[in-house]
Amino acid sequence: MAVDRDRGPLFRLITPNQHGRVTYAELLFDLVFVFAVTQISHTLLGRFTPLGALQTTLLLLSVWWVWVYTSWVTNWLNPELTPVRILLFLLMLGGLVLSTSIPKAFESRGLWFAIAYAGMQVGRTIFWLLSTPRARILARTNAFRILVWLSVSAMFWIAGGFAQGQQRLALWAVALGIEYISPAVRFWIPKYGASSVADWYVEGGHMAERCAGFIIIALGESIVVTGATFADLAWTGATVTAFVSAFVGALAMWWIYFHKGAEAGSELISNSSEPGRLARLAYTYLHLPIVAGIILSAVADELVLTHPADRSDLKTVLSAIGGPLLFLIGTILFKHAIRGWLQLSHGVGIVALCAMAWFAGELSPLMLSILTTMLMVIVAVWETISLSGAAESRSEKPRSEKPQSEATSA
């Protein structure tokens, strides 16, 4: 998604070395996606089968994509201006239709879901195209490229809304494939070619803060679901322990992402010579498994709370192990993109979770929750200590010496 650096009448004024703040209109828009994330986790919980997991994954991919595209556009357009605010309010309405359609998207409300999704994607891009002055040829051309790709995918979305069963799933998978591939090929279309990576200019601090906000949304949804489930249960020793384990696990995820990673990412993308390339990889693609991991962990927390002492079935094992695993895979790749090396603590955590999967079925859901939470806490503490030690080591070295690679200490 590209735009030239010249400011149009509805564009943000980008000042070098100055962080563009997230506006209240954007935060209000994000509230719709608290509901969307809740709908996704409940949908997965209600149909935890291979087909249900595939369908829910597709719904998550679409929710993330419509949100992240909006974040790109509001990185360029100024939400403080009335026309852009009205755009966000209309997108909120579309987002509510989208969210309420999620539980029955593959049943009676498929067409509503498709219309809401395609309308948000295409409508927002048309607004961006019309808001860009004709003199700004580069920005208009790139908006047109994106509009072409999204218009093609919209046809598959709408066709899938009319279809039934497996045909709907196939058509929507094609639509999502088109949209996820398009940024990687820089929205190439005949005659116009592809956009230049150098033209993918974003205000890096704003983009980092927007994506961090979505992580907060997902974590907040996890905590709310845990609290609501716990409130309706009898407060026994097992349920209280499960509640505390779920809460500490959410805090550990927050610590792993925000204590070092979010700040480092914001600083790097703000000072990058190619912020668009980094935003496309680190924030558009690599944040998706992080969000998916948090949602899957929320499903596990609800399962553990309602059946803490039973033997862990396949659903509980997959969610309790898979949630933290997806989260750590996403964070290690995200931090590799911004630091250039793999975080050893995260890698060990990933290996430990895979090893735990071999005997997880022999454990009670409560014990499985406690072990995964302890592992996430260890990862968080390990990373904090290792990076703090590396920072102290660099500060003690003479300026003429090169600092030792952090890859060996973290």
BAMARTOR-829028 format. One line per field, with one value per residue (C-alpha): x, y, z; residue number from 1. Coordinates in Angstrom, 1 decimal. Layout:
c1: c(X|...)
c2: c(Y|...)
c3: c(Z|...)
nr: c(NUM|...)
//
This chain:
c1: c(0.0|1.9|1.5|3.8|5.1|3.3|0.4|-3.1|-6.0|-7.2|-3.7|-1.8|1.0|4.0|6.8|10.3|11.4|7.9|5.6|2.0|-0.4|-3.3|-6.5|-9.6|-11.6|-9.2|-9.6|-13.3|-13.1|-11.0|-13.8|-15.7|-12.9|-13.1|-16.5|-15.1|-12.3|-14.9|-17.1|-14.2|-13.1|-16.6|-17.1|-14.0|-15.0|-18.4|-17.1|-13.7|-13.4|-11.0|-13.6|-14.6|-11.0|-10.5|-13.6|-12.7|-9.1|-10.5|-12.8|-9.8|-7.7|-10.5|-11.1|-7.3|-7.0|-9.9|-8.5|-4.9|-5.9|-7.8|-4.7|-2.6|-5.1|-5.5|-1.7|-2.0|-5.4|-6.1|-8.9|-9.1|-10.8|-14.6|-14.7|-12.2|-14.0|-17.3|-15.4|-14.3|-17.8|-19.2|-16.5|-17.5|-21.1|-19.8|-17.6|-20.6|-22.4|-19.3|-18.8|-22.5|-22.4|-19.3|-21.1|-23.3|-21.0|-20.9|-24.6|-27.5|-25.4|-22.7|-24.0|-24.2|-20.6|-19.4|-21.2|-19.9|-16.3|-16.2|-18.0|-15.4|-12.4|-13.6|-15.4|-12.5|-10.1|-12.5|-12.6|-8.8|-8.6|-11.1|-9.3|-6.0|-5.5|-5.1|-1.7|-0.4|-0.1|1.9|-0.6|-3.6|-1.9|-1.2|-4.7|-6.0|-3.8|-5.2|-8.7|-8.3|-7.0|-9.7|-12.5|-11.4|-11.4|-14.8|-16.3|-15.2|-16.5|-19.9|-20.0|-19.1|-22.0|-24.4|-22.8|-23.3|-21.1|-17.7|-18.1|-18.4|-15.3|-13.4|-14.5|-13.7|-10.3|-9.6|-10.7|-8.4|-5.5|-5.8|-5.7|-2.9|-0.7|-1.3|1.0|3.8|3.7|3.3|-0.2|1.1|-1.5|-1.2|-0.1|0.6|3.1|4.0|4.5|8.0|8.9|10.6|7.1|5.6|6.0|4.3|4.7|6.3|5.5|1.8|1.8|3.6|1.2|-1.9|-0.7|0.2|-3.3|-4.8|-2.7|-4.2|-7.6|-6.9|-5.5|-8.3|-10.8|-9.0|-9.2|-12.8|-13.9|-11.9|-13.5|-17.0|-16.6|-15.1|-18.0|-20.5|-18.7|-18.6|-15.4|-13.5|-9.8|-9.5|-11.5|-9.7|-6.3|-7.4|-8.5|-5.2|-3.2|-5.2|-4.6|-0.9|-0.6|-2.2|0.2|3.2|2.0|1.7|5.2|6.8|5.3|5.4|8.3|11.0|9.5|6.9|9.2|12.1|9.8|8.4|11.9|13.2|10.4|10.4|14.0|14.0|14.9|12.2|9.4|6.9|8.9|9.2|5.5|4.4|6.5|6.6|3.2|1.0|1.9|3.9|1.4|-1.3|0.1|0.5|-3.2|-4.2|-2.2|-3.9|-7.3|-6.6|-5.2|-8.5|-10.3|-8.0|-8.6|-12.4|-12.0|-9.8|-12.1|-15.1|-13.4|-10.2|-10.0|-10.9|-8.4|-7.3|-9.0|-7.7|-9.5|-7.9|-4.4|-4.5|-5.7|-3.6|-0.4|-1.2|-2.1|1.2|3.0|1.5|2.2|5.9|6.3|4.8|6.8|10.1|9.6|8.5|11.5|13.8|12.4|13.2|16.4|17.9|18.5|16.4|15.5|16.9|14.4|11.5|13.1|13.5|9.9|8.8|10.7|9.5|5.9|6.3|7.9|5.0|2.5|3.7|2.4|-0.2|-3.0|-2.0|-2.4|-5.5|-6.5|-5.6|-2.1|-1.6|-2.6|-0.2|2.7|2.1|1.8|5.0|6.8|5.5|6.6|10.1|10.4|9.4|11.8|14.7|14.3|14.1|17.3|19.2|18.5|19.1|22.5|23.3|22.4|24.7|27.5|27.3|27.3|30.4|32.4|34.6|33.0|35.7|34.8|31.9|29.2|29.0|26.1|23.0|22.1|24.3|23.0|19.3)
c2: c(0.0|3.0|6.8|9.6|11.9|15.0|15.9|16.1|18.0|15.0|13.6|13.6|16.2|14.0|15.7|14.0|12.6|13.3|10.6|10.8|10.1|7.6|9.6|9.1|8.3|5.4|4.2|4.3|2.3|-0.3|-1.0|-2.8|-5.3|-6.1|-7.5|-9.2|-11.0|-12.2|-13.6|-15.4|-17.0|-18.1|-19.4|-21.6|-22.8|-23.9|-25.7|-27.1|-29.5|-29.6|-28.0|-25.5|-24.6|-24.0|-21.8|-19.8|-19.3|-17.8|-15.5|-14.4|-13.7|-11.6|-9.6|-8.9|-7.9|-5.4|-3.9|-3.7|-2.1|0.5|1.2|1.7|4.2|6.2|6.3|8.5|10.2|12.4|11.1|14.5|15.8|15.3|13.4|10.9|10.6|9.9|7.2|5.6|5.7|4.0|1.4|0.9|0.2|-2.3|-3.8|-4.4|-6.2|-8.2|-9.1|-10.1|-12.3|-14.3|-17.1|-17.9|-16.8|-20.3|-20.7|-18.2|-15.0|-15.7|-13.1|-10.4|-11.2|-11.0|-7.7|-6.1|-7.2|-6.4|-3.1|-2.1|-3.0|-1.5|1.5|2.6|2.3|4.4|7.1|7.1|7.3|10.2|12.0|12.1|15.1|14.4|16.1|13.4|10.8|8.3|8.0|7.8|5.1|3.0|3.5|2.4|-0.7|-1.7|-1.0|-3.4|-6.2|-5.7|-5.5|-8.8|-10.4|-8.8|-10.8|-14.0|-12.8|-12.0|-15.3|-17.2|-15.4|-16.9|-20.3|-23.0|-25.4|-26.3|-24.1|-21.0|-22.0|-22.5|-19.2|-17.2|-18.9|-17.7|-14.2|-14.1|-15.6|-12.8|-10.2|-11.7|-12.1|-8.6|-6.7|-9.3|-8.6|-4.9|-4.8|-5.5|-5.0|-4.9|-1.6|0.0|-2.6|-2.8|-0.1|0.7|-0.4|3.0|4.5|2.6|5.4|5.3|7.1|4.3|5.2|5.4|2.1|0.4|1.9|0.9|-2.8|-2.7|-1.5|-4.5|-6.8|-5.0|-5.6|-9.4|-9.6|-7.5|-9.9|-12.8|-11.3|-10.3|-13.8|-15.4|-13.0|-13.6|-17.4|-17.3|-15.2|-17.8|-20.7|-22.0|-20.7|-23.8|-24.3|-25.6|-22.8|-20.1|-21.6|-21.9|-18.2|-17.1|-19.2|-17.7|-14.2|-14.6|-16.2|-13.1|-10.9|-13.0|-12.5|-8.8|-8.7|-10.7|-8.4|-5.0|-4.9|-4.9|-5.9|-3.2|-0.3|-1.6|-2.1|1.4|2.9|0.9|1.6|5.3|5.6|3.1|4.3|1.9|1.9|0.6|-2.6|-3.2|-2.3|-4.8|-7.7|-7.1|-5.5|-6.6|-10.3|-11.3|-9.9|-12.3|-15.4|-13.3|-12.3|-15.9|-17.2|-14.9|-15.9|-19.6|-19.2|-17.5|-20.6|-22.8|-20.6|-21.0|-24.8|-25.1|-23.0|-25.1|-28.5|-28.1|-31.6|-33.7|-35.4|-33.1|-34.0|-33.1|-29.8|-28.7|-29.8|-28.1|-24.8|-24.8|-25.7|-24.1|-20.7|-20.0|-21.8|-19.5|-16.5|-17.3|-18.1|-14.8|-12.8|-14.5|-13.7|-10.2|-9.5|-11.1|-8.6|-5.7|-6.9|-9.1|-12.1|-14.9|-14.6|-17.7|-17.5|-17.7|-20.5|-22.6|-21.9|-23.1|-26.3|-26.9|-26.4|-28.9|-31.4|-30.8|-31.8|-35.4|-36.0|-33.2|-35.6|-37.3|-34.1|-32.4|-29.2|-27.3|-28.8|-28.2|-24.5|-24.1|-25.6|-23.5|-20.3|-21.1|-21.6|-18.2|-16.5|-18.1|-16.8|-13.3|-13.3|-14.8|-12.2|-9.3|-10.4|-11.2|-8.0|-6.0|-7.7|-7.1|-3.4|-3.0|-4.8|-2.4|0.6|-0.5|-1.0|1.8|3.5|2.1|-1.5|-3.2|-4.6|-8.3|-9.8|-10.1|-13.3|-15.2|-13.6|-13.5)
c3: c(0.0|-1.2|-1.1|-2.0|0.7|-0.5|1.7|0.1|1.6|3.7|4.3|7.6|7.9|8.4|10.2|10.1|13.5|15.0|16.1|14.6|17.4|17.2|17.2|19.3|16.1|15.4|19.0|18.7|15.5|17.2|19.7|17.0|16.8|20.5|19.6|16.5|18.4|21.0|18.3|16.7|20.0|20.8|17.3|17.6|21.0|19.6|16.6|17.5|14.7|11.7|9.5|12.2|12.9|9.1|8.9|12.0|10.7|7.5|9.5|11.7|8.5|7.1|10.3|10.7|7.1|7.0|10.2|9.1|5.7|7.6|9.7|6.6|5.2|8.4|8.5|5.5|5.8|8.8|11.1|12.7|9.6|9.3|6.0|7.3|10.6|8.7|6.7|10.0|11.4|8.2|8.5|12.1|11.0|8.4|11.1|13.4|10.5|9.9|13.6|14.2|11.1|12.2|14.2|11.2|8.4|7.0|7.5|7.1|7.2|4.7|2.2|5.0|6.0|2.4|1.6|4.8|4.2|0.5|1.1|3.7|1.6|-1.7|-0.2|1.9|-1.1|-3.3|-0.7|-0.5|-4.3|-4.5|-1.6|-3.4|-5.7|-9.4|-9.3|-7.0|-9.7|-7.7|-4.8|-7.2|-9.2|-6.2|-4.9|-8.3|-8.1|-4.7|-5.8|-8.7|-6.5|-3.9|-6.5|-7.9|-4.5|-3.8|-6.6|-4.9|-1.5|-2.9|-5.0|-1.8|0.0|-2.4|-2.4|0.2|2.2|0.9|-2.2|0.0|1.9|-1.4|-2.9|0.2|0.5|-3.1|-2.1|0.9|-1.1|-3.6|-0.9|1.1|-2.0|-3.4|-1.1|-1.6|-5.4|-4.7|-6.3|-9.8|-12.5|-16.3|-17.9|-14.5|-13.2|-9.5|-7.0|-5.8|-2.3|-1.9|-2.3|0.6|3.0|6.4|9.7|11.5|15.1|14.3|12.5|15.5|18.0|15.9|15.8|19.5|20.1|18.4|20.6|23.6|22.1|21.8|25.4|26.8|25.2|26.7|30.2|29.8|28.7|31.5|34.1|32.7|32.7|36.2|37.6|36.6|38.2|41.8|43.3|44.3|44.7|41.2|39.5|41.4|40.5|36.9|36.9|38.4|35.9|33.0|34.3|34.8|31.3|29.8|31.7|30.5|26.9|27.5|29.0|26.2|23.5|25.1|27.6|24.8|21.5|20.9|21.9|19.8|16.8|17.1|17.3|14.4|12.0|12.9|11.9|9.0|5.5|4.2|6.8|4.3|3.8|7.5|8.1|5.5|6.9|10.7|11.2|8.4|8.2|11.3|13.9|12.7|14.5|17.6|17.5|16.7|19.6|22.0|20.8|20.9|24.5|25.4|24.2|26.3|29.4|29.1|28.6|31.7|33.8|33.1|33.3|35.4|36.9|33.9|31.7|28.9|25.6|22.2|22.1|25.4|24.4|21.0|22.4|25.6|23.7|20.3|21.7|23.4|20.5|17.9|20.1|20.5|16.8|15.9|18.4|17.6|13.9|14.7|16.8|14.2|11.7|13.9|15.6|13.0|15.2|16.8|20.5|22.2|25.1|22.6|20.7|23.8|24.7|21.3|21.7|25.2|24.1|21.3|23.8|26.2|23.6|23.7|27.3|27.6|27.2|30.4|32.4|33.8|32.0|35.2|35.4|31.6|32.1|35.0|33.1|30.0|32.1|34.0|30.7|29.3|32.6|32.2|28.6|29.7|32.6|30.5|27.8|30.3|32.1|28.9|27.2|30.3|30.7|27.0|27.4|30.5|28.6|25.7|28.0|29.8|26.6|25.2|22.2|19.9|20.6|18.8|21.2|21.4|19.4|21.5|19.7|22.1|25.3|24.7)
nr: c(1|2|3|4|5|6|7|8|9|10|11|12|13|14|15|16|17|18|19|20|21|22|23|24|25|26|27|28|29|30|31|32|33|34|35|36|37|38|39|40|41|42|43|44|45|46|47|48|49|50|51|52|53|54|55|56|57|58|59|60|61|62|63|64|65|66|67|68|69|70|71|72|73|74|75|76|77|78|79|80|81|82|83|84|85|86|87|88|89|90|91|92|93|94|95|96|97|98|99|100|101|102|103|104|105|106|107|108|109|110|111|112|113|114|115|116|117|118|119|120|121|122|123|124|125|126|127|128|129|130|131|132|133|134|135|136|137|138|139|140|141|142|143|144|145|146|147|148|149|150|151|152|153|154|155|156|157|158|159|160|161|162|163|164|165|166|167|168|169|170|171|172|173|174|175|176|177|178|179|180|181|182|183|184|185|186|187|188|189|190|191|192|193|194|195|196|197|198|199|200|201|202|203|204|205|206|207|208|209|210|211|212|213|214|215|216|217|218|219|220|221|222|223|224|225|226|227|228|229|230|231|232|233|234|235|236|237|238|239|240|241|242|243|244|245|246|247|248|249|250|251|252|253|254|255|256|257|258|259|260|261|262|263|264|265|266|267|268|269|270|271|272|273|274|275|276|277|278|279|280|281|282|283|284|285|286|287|288|289|290|291|292|293|294|295|296|297|298|299|300|301|302|303|304|305|306|307|308|309|310|311|312|313|314|315|316|317|318|319|320|321|322|323|324|325|326|327|328|329|330|331|332|333|334|335|336|337|338|339|340|341|342|343|344|345|346|347|348|349|350|351|352|353|354|355|356|357|358|359|360|361|362|363|364|365|366|367|368|369|370|371|372|373|374|375|376|377|378|379|380|381|382|383|384|385|386|387|388|389|390|391|392|393|394|395|396|397|398|399|400|401|402|403|404|405|406|407|408|409|410)
//
